[in-house]
Amino acid sequence: MRERIDTIGRLSALARMTDIAGLLWCDAKALFAHVLAWQVRARERKHLAALDDRMLRDVGLSRADTLRESSKPFWIS
């Protein structure tokens, strides 16, 4: 009887560890997704700041719009 209780306890501990590992994996994936989004946002703002006035007029933006957007930190959308 004691062995059966020990086995159940080990299985339940293993299940808890698996649940924790699953949560950590989800958090790691979410962090990776955020880092990728930040990189894309920073690159897009850099490209936007490099556009000349003619190109900005073509897309309907002013130099002030691009300065405001490109001065934001990468973590702010």
ChimeraX commands (.cxc) that place a marker at each C-alpha (Angstrom):
marker #1 position 0.00,0.00,0.00 radius 0.5
marker #1 position 2.82,2.41,0.88 radius 0.5
marker #1 position 4.48,1.79,-2.53 radius 0.5
marker #1 position 1.26,2.66,-4.31 radius 0.5
marker #1 position 0.96,5.97,-2.44 radius 0.5
marker #1 position 4.60,6.79,-3.23 radius 0.5
marker #1 position 4.00,6.05,-6.93 radius 0.5
marker #1 position 0.91,8.27,-7.00 radius 0.5
marker #1 position 2.89,11.02,-5.29 radius 0.5
marker #1 position 5.71,10.73,-7.85 radius 0.5
marker #1 position 3.25,10.78,-10.75 radius 0.5
marker #1 position 1.52,13.84,-9.35 radius 0.5
marker #1 position 4.90,15.59,-8.90 radius 0.5
marker #1 position 5.81,14.69,-12.47 radius 0.5
marker #1 position 2.50,16.10,-13.70 radius 0.5
marker #1 position 3.15,19.35,-11.79 radius 0.5
marker #1 position 6.65,19.58,-13.26 radius 0.5
marker #1 position 5.25,19.01,-16.75 radius 0.5
marker #1 position 2.66,21.76,-16.18 radius 0.5
marker #1 position 5.38,24.15,-15.01 radius 0.5
marker #1 position 7.59,23.29,-17.99 radius 0.5
marker #1 position 4.65,23.94,-20.30 radius 0.5
marker #1 position 4.03,27.34,-18.73 radius 0.5
marker #1 position 7.71,28.25,-18.98 radius 0.5
marker #1 position 7.75,27.21,-22.65 radius 0.5
marker #1 position 4.71,29.41,-23.36 radius 0.5
marker #1 position 6.39,32.32,-21.59 radius 0.5
marker #1 position 9.60,31.78,-23.57 radius 0.5
marker #1 position 7.66,31.73,-26.85 radius 0.5
marker #1 position 5.79,34.90,-25.89 radius 0.5
marker #1 position 9.06,36.64,-24.98 radius 0.5
marker #1 position 10.61,35.59,-28.29 radius 0.5
marker #1 position 7.57,36.92,-30.18 radius 0.5
marker #1 position 7.88,40.26,-28.37 radius 0.5
marker #1 position 11.58,40.54,-29.19 radius 0.5
marker #1 position 10.87,39.84,-32.86 radius 0.5
marker #1 position 8.09,42.44,-32.91 radius 0.5
marker #1 position 10.42,44.99,-31.30 radius 0.5
marker #1 position 13.09,44.31,-33.93 radius 0.5
marker #1 position 10.61,44.73,-36.77 radius 0.5
marker #1 position 9.22,47.93,-35.23 radius 0.5
marker #1 position 12.71,49.42,-34.79 radius 0.5
marker #1 position 13.68,48.55,-38.38 radius 0.5
marker #1 position 10.44,50.01,-39.79 radius 0.5
marker #1 position 10.92,53.26,-37.85 radius 0.5
marker #1 position 14.49,53.52,-39.09 radius 0.5
marker #1 position 13.33,53.07,-42.69 radius 0.5
marker #1 position 10.52,55.57,-42.20 radius 0.5
marker #1 position 12.98,58.17,-40.90 radius 0.5
marker #1 position 15.15,57.62,-43.99 radius 0.5
marker #1 position 12.38,58.47,-46.49 radius 0.5
marker #1 position 12.75,61.74,-48.36 radius 0.5
marker #1 position 10.01,64.40,-48.50 radius 0.5
marker #1 position 8.74,63.26,-51.92 radius 0.5
marker #1 position 8.26,59.69,-50.70 radius 0.5
marker #1 position 6.55,60.94,-47.54 radius 0.5
marker #1 position 4.12,63.00,-49.63 radius 0.5
marker #1 position 3.38,59.89,-51.70 radius 0.5
marker #1 position 2.24,58.01,-48.60 radius 0.5
marker #1 position 0.51,61.04,-47.06 radius 0.5
marker #1 position 2.90,61.72,-44.18 radius 0.5
marker #1 position 4.73,64.83,-43.11 radius 0.5
marker #1 position 8.27,65.11,-41.80 radius 0.5
marker #1 position 6.78,65.89,-38.36 radius 0.5
marker #1 position 4.81,62.61,-38.49 radius 0.5
marker #1 position 7.94,60.63,-39.23 radius 0.5
marker #1 position 9.98,62.42,-36.56 radius 0.5
marker #1 position 7.28,61.75,-33.97 radius 0.5
marker #1 position 7.04,58.07,-34.93 radius 0.5
marker #1 position 10.77,57.42,-35.32 radius 0.5
marker #1 position 11.58,59.03,-31.96 radius 0.5
marker #1 position 9.45,56.51,-30.06 radius 0.5
marker #1 position 11.27,53.69,-28.25 radius 0.5
marker #1 position 11.00,50.32,-29.98 radius 0.5
marker #1 position 8.91,48.82,-27.16 radius 0.5
marker #1 position 6.09,51.37,-27.63 radius 0.5
marker #1 position 3.69,50.67,-30.46 radius 0.5
marker link #1:1,2 radius 0.2
marker link #1:2,3 radius 0.2
marker link #1:3,4 radius 0.2
marker link #1:4,5 radius 0.2
marker link #1:5,6 radius 0.2
marker link #1:6,7 radius 0.2
marker link #1:7,8 radius 0.2
marker link #1:8,9 radius 0.2
marker link #1:9,10 radius 0.2
marker link #1:10,11 radius 0.2
marker link #1:11,12 radius 0.2
marker link #1:12,13 radius 0.2
marker link #1:13,14 radius 0.2
marker link #1:14,15 radius 0.2
marker link #1:15,16 radius 0.2
marker link #1:16,17 radius 0.2
marker link #1:17,18 radius 0.2
marker link #1:18,19 radius 0.2
marker link #1:19,20 radius 0.2
marker link #1:20,21 radius 0.2
marker link #1:21,22 radius 0.2
marker link #1:22,23 radius 0.2
marker link #1:23,24 radius 0.2
marker link #1:24,25 radius 0.2
marker link #1:25,26 radius 0.2
marker link #1:26,27 radius 0.2
marker link #1:27,28 radius 0.2
marker link #1:28,29 radius 0.2
marker link #1:29,30 radius 0.2
marker link #1:30,31 radius 0.2
marker link #1:31,32 radius 0.2
marker link #1:32,33 radius 0.2
marker link #1:33,34 radius 0.2
marker link #1:34,35 radius 0.2
marker link #1:35,36 radius 0.2
marker link #1:36,37 radius 0.2
marker link #1:37,38 radius 0.2
marker link #1:38,39 radius 0.2
marker link #1:39,40 radius 0.2
marker link #1:40,41 radius 0.2
marker link #1:41,42 radius 0.2
marker link #1:42,43 radius 0.2
marker link #1:43,44 radius 0.2
marker link #1:44,45 radius 0.2
marker link #1:45,46 radius 0.2
marker link #1:46,47 radius 0.2
marker link #1:47,48 radius 0.2
marker link #1:48,49 radius 0.2
marker link #1:49,50 radius 0.2
marker link #1:50,51 radius 0.2
marker link #1:51,52 radius 0.2
marker link #1:52,53 radius 0.2
marker link #1:53,54 radius 0.2
marker link #1:54,55 radius 0.2
marker link #1:55,56 radius 0.2
marker link #1:56,57 radius 0.2
marker link #1:57,58 radius 0.2
marker link #1:58,59 radius 0.2
marker link #1:59,60 radius 0.2
marker link #1:60,61 radius 0.2
marker link #1:61,62 radius 0.2
marker link #1:62,63 radius 0.2
marker link #1:63,64 radius 0.2
marker link #1:64,65 radius 0.2
marker link #1:65,66 radius 0.2
marker link #1:66,67 radius 0.2
marker link #1:67,68 radius 0.2
marker link #1:68,69 radius 0.2
marker link #1:69,70 radius 0.2
marker link #1:70,71 radius 0.2
marker link #1:71,72 radius 0.2
marker link #1:72,73 radius 0.2
marker link #1:73,74 radius 0.2
marker link #1:74,75 radius 0.2
marker link #1:75,76 radius 0.2
marker link #1:76,77 radius 0.2
view
